[in-house]
Amino acid sequence: MKGDTIAAISTAAGGSGIGIIRVSGSEAISVVDRVYRSKKNRKRIADQDSHTVHYGYIYDGDDPVDEVLVVLMRAPRSFTAEDTVEINCHGGVYAMKKVLDAVIKHGARPAEPGEFTKRAFLNGRLDLSQAEAVMDIIQSENEYALQSSLSQLKGSVFQKIKRLREDILYEIAFIESALDDPENISLDGYPEGLAEKTGNMLKELKDLIVSADNGRLIKEGVQTVILGKPNAGKSSLMNALIGEERAIVTNIAGTTRDTLEETIHFEGITLKLIDTAGIRQSEDMVEKIGVERAKEKAANADLILYVVDSSTQPDENDREILNYLSDKKAVILLNKSDLVQETTEEKIQDFIGKEYPIISISVKENKGIDLLEKKIKEMFYTGNISFNHEIYITNARQKASLIRAEESLKKVQESISFGMPEDFFTIDLMSACEALGEITGETASEDLINEIFGKFCMGK
């Protein structure tokens, strides 16, 4: 319930040096005063200035609970824009729970997941895209993801969407004003001008939608599937990339029977590595299942690393693997370059019949791995990503809203081309405006808002 006082542990569970219990709401200060005592028991938090820190103890009745530092932030100068008190106690699980129990016992209630950020949104402290960026920052797994989320938290998406909505609302207002007062406001030649304006808007929307592909990779990582025949060196490559013996490696073909997944980070990029069973014709039921799973993973991959045993000639199994490379980003790795080469770059290029990056490597001697990492970065992030000037949509919900807005503006252009009356334009213009408003929260339903914040962690 908006306005009541909530409390939760805002730091991760587990032993740590410091734990933070956050209290927010109209009674936050008085609730803390009921459990806080200064060293000489003379200081009340309610009498202190905002943004000050106070040393003392938390008590549950006459029983001391923990030694603490209390941070006071008065409304509206806090994350939630409400009176907020953060109690910094010792970070043990039991100690934090005891402090939280004391606070709840004396007037607060347990916060729901994401309720602090939800209040920040409802109180106008953040828009919905900024609120989602808070969770993205928490979940960031690489430098690009963190910088992109920080950019959104600063309002990069909000400012872009706000301007687009203002432009659309201006056109709606102009049309309605002209229809209400045709004697003083003329619509002569207006459809042509609106067609040009919506065309420019569509270009901007298209750029944002396209950015979602890079945005997903920034946020979630590159789904990277390692394919190849048995004994080509796939598991050895996996181990080399993650820097430990994670996959079982033997000289027996078909050792890997199932997919094995690991996450690695390099140069700000996250790779979701998936080692797979060697693809070949087999009567072994377990191996056949592994091969089918390899094919399924390949179908959903962002990147395929096709490992070729360069000490052998390509065969029909290699030809089958090529089917899974079509319309995919892929790198051909000629492994075992330390042995006599039966398959050269020229041979494999002729065999494939299509140009892919080809790198000669020797996993055994750790040669060529650095070239592979460099190539992957070039393939997915060309140039230097600047989060001051470029906006990346990293949220599937936001992308869906952008697509709906794009479709609505296309309908406006269709109405113009068919010579429809101007009041038809406003219907689709309003639909586009509402779709964009869902991104910032201006037109989002209560159910959507609750669903978004319900995915947040407790204490945030």
ZISULTA-V702814 format. One record per backbone hydrogen bond with DSSP energy under -1.0 kcal/mol. CO is the residue of the C=O (numbers start at 1). NH is the residue of the N-H. Records with the same first field share a line. If there is no record, write none. Layout:
CO: NH, NH
This chain:
1: 4
3: 26
5: 109
6: 24
7: 111
8: 22
19: 89
20: 10
21: 87
22: 8
23: 85
24: 6
25: 28
27: 31
28: 32
29: 33
30: 34
32: 35, 36
35: 59
37: 57
38: 41
44: 47
45: 48
52: 72
54: 70
56: 68
57: 37
58: 65, 66
60: 63
63: 60
66: 58
68: 56
69: 88
70: 54
71: 86
72: 51
73: 84
74: 77
76: 78
83: 25
84: 73
85: 23
86: 71
87: 21
88: 69
89: 19
92: 96
93: 97
94: 98
95: 99
96: 100
97: 101
98: 102
99: 103
100: 104
101: 105
102: 106
103: 108
104: 107
109: 7
112: 115
114: 118
115: 119
116: 120
117: 121
118: 122
119: 123
120: 125, 126
121: 124
127: 131
128: 132
129: 133
130: 134
131: 135
132: 136
133: 137
134: 138
135: 139
142: 146
143: 147
144: 148
145: 149
146: 150
147: 151
148: 152
149: 153
150: 154
151: 156
152: 155
155: 159
156: 160
157: 161
158: 162
159: 163
160: 164
161: 165
162: 166
163: 167
164: 168
165: 169
166: 170
167: 171
168: 172
169: 173
170: 174
171: 175
172: 176
173: 177
174: 178
175: 179
176: 180
177: 181
181: 184, 185
187: 190
189: 193
190: 194
191: 195
192: 196
193: 197
194: 198
195: 199
196: 200
197: 201
198: 202
199: 203
200: 204
201: 205
202: 206
203: 207
204: 208
205: 209
206: 210
207: 211
210: 213
211: 215
212: 216
213: 217
214: 218
215: 219
216: 220
217: 221
222: 272
223: 302, 303
224: 274
225: 305
227: 307
228: 279
229: 232
233: 237
234: 238
235: 239
236: 240
237: 241
238: 242
239: 243, 244
244: 246
252: 255
260: 275
262: 273
264: 271
266: 269
268: 144
269: 266
270: 222
271: 264, 273
272: 224
273: 262
274: 226
275: 260
284: 288
285: 289
286: 290
287: 291
288: 292
289: 293
290: 294
291: 295
292: 296
293: 297
294: 298
295: 299
298: 301
303: 225
304: 331
305: 227
306: 333
308: 310, 335
309: 312
310: 342, 343
315: 319
316: 320
317: 321
318: 322
320: 323
321: 324
322: 325
325: 328
329: 304
331: 306
332: 359
333: 308, 335
334: 361
335: 310
336: 339
344: 348
345: 349
346: 350
347: 351
348: 352
349: 353
357: 332
359: 334
361: 337
362: 367
367: 362
368: 372
369: 373
370: 374
371: 375
372: 376
373: 377
374: 378
375: 379
376: 380
377: 381
386: 390
395: 399
396: 400
397: 401
398: 402
399: 403
400: 404
401: 405
402: 406
403: 407
404: 408
405: 409
406: 410
407: 411
408: 412
409: 413
410: 414
411: 415
412: 416
413: 417
414: 418
415: 420
416: 419
421: 424
424: 428
425: 429
426: 430
427: 431
428: 432
429: 433
430: 434
431: 435
432: 436
433: 437
434: 438
436: 440
437: 441, 442, 443
440: 128
445: 449
446: 450
447: 451
448: 452
449: 453
450: 454
452: 455
453: 456
457: 114, 460
